[in-house]
């Protein structure tokens, strides 16, 4: 419950992603969260909790993904409905699974600002 007032959240451990996955029913509404940064591991990252975390963040403005977009455990059945306007991905390898995940993110995050800053 202590997360409900957090405004900026940085998730940088694979263990944290596992914790969010195992306790996904207990993720509270993060009404004050406006910036979320997720650091992915080079070998594994559990994305299963990711849509649940986004759906629990009704005021999320900025999403930063630091690391590759792994194709493992991607479940596109989840609806990603949150008001993210800024999506920043720091590493993109162009692999087939990454392209699938990128396409899904771009399609489902309908509030993204389509302008590219110079």
C-alpha positions in Angstrom: 0.0 0.0 0.0 3.0 2.3 0.4 3.3 2.5 -3.4 -0.1 4.3 -3.8 1.5 7.7 -3.3 4.7 7.2 -5.4 5.1 9.6 -8.2 8.3 8.2 -9.9 9.0 4.5 -9.8 12.2 2.9 -11.0 12.1 -0.9 -11.3 15.7 -2.2 -11.9 15.8 -5.7 -10.7 14.6 -9.0 -12.3 13.7 -10.0 -8.7 11.3 -7.0 -8.5 9.6 -8.1 -11.7 9.2 -11.6 -10.2 7.7 -10.1 -7.0 5.2 -8.0 -9.0 4.2 -11.1 -11.0 3.7 -13.4 -7.9 1.7 -10.7 -6.1 -0.1 -9.2 -9.1 -3.5 -9.3 -7.4 -2.1 -7.1 -4.6 -0.8 -4.3 -6.9 -2.8 -1.2 -5.7 -4.0 1.6 -7.8 -1.0 3.9 -8.3 -2.9 7.1 -8.7 0.0 9.5 -8.3 2.5 7.6 -10.5 3.4 9.8 -13.5 6.8 8.3 -14.5 7.7 4.6 -14.6 11.2 3.3 -15.5 11.8 -0.4 -16.1 15.3 -1.8 -16.5 15.3 -5.1 -18.3 18.0 -7.8 -18.0 20.0 -8.9 -21.0 18.9 -12.6 -20.6 15.4 -12.6 -19.0 12.7 -10.3 -17.9 9.2 -11.3 -16.7 6.8 -9.1 -18.7 3.7 -10.9 -17.4 3.0 -8.3 -14.7 3.7 -5.3 -17.0 0.1 -4.8 -18.3 -1.3 -5.2 -14.8 1.1 -2.5 -13.6 0.1 -0.2 -16.4 -3.6 -0.7 -15.8 -3.0 0.1 -12.2 -1.4 3.5 -13.1 -4.3 5.7 -14.4 -2.2 8.9 -14.5 1.0 7.5 -15.9 2.5 10.0 -18.3 6.0 8.7 -19.1 7.2 5.1 -19.6 10.9 4.4 -19.9 12.2 0.9 -20.8 15.9 0.6 -20.3 17.2 -2.5 -22.0 16.0 -4.9 -24.6 12.3 -5.8 -25.3 12.5 -9.5 -24.7 10.0 -11.7 -26.5 9.7 -14.2 -23.7 6.4 -14.4 -21.9 4.7 -11.7 -23.9 0.9 -11.9 -23.5 -0.7 -9.5 -26.0 -4.2 -10.5 -24.7 -3.9 -7.7 -22.1 -5.4 -4.4 -22.9 -3.0 -1.6 -22.2 -5.2 1.4 -21.3 -3.3 4.1 -19.6 -2.6 7.7 -20.6 1.1 7.3 -21.4 2.1 10.2 -23.7 5.9 9.6 -23.7 7.5 6.2 -24.4 11.3 5.9 -24.3 13.1 2.7 -25.1 16.9 2.9 -24.7 17.8 -0.4 -26.4 16.2 -2.0 -29.4 17.9 -4.8 -31.2 15.4 -5.3 -34.0 14.8 -9.0 -33.3 11.5 -10.5 -34.4 10.1 -10.8 -30.9 11.2 -7.2 -30.0 9.4 -6.0 -33.1 6.3 -7.8 -32.1 6.4 -6.2 -28.6 7.2 -2.8 -30.0 4.3 -3.0 -32.4 2.0 -4.0 -29.6 3.1 -1.1 -27.4 2.7 1.4 -30.1 -0.8 0.1 -31.1 -2.1 -0.2 -27.5 -0.7 3.0 -26.0 -3.2 5.2 -27.8 -2.4 8.4 -26.0 1.3 8.5 -27.1 2.3 11.9 -28.4 3.1 11.2 -32.1 5.5 14.1 -32.4 9.2 13.2 -32.4 11.3 15.8 -30.4 14.3 17.2 -32.3 
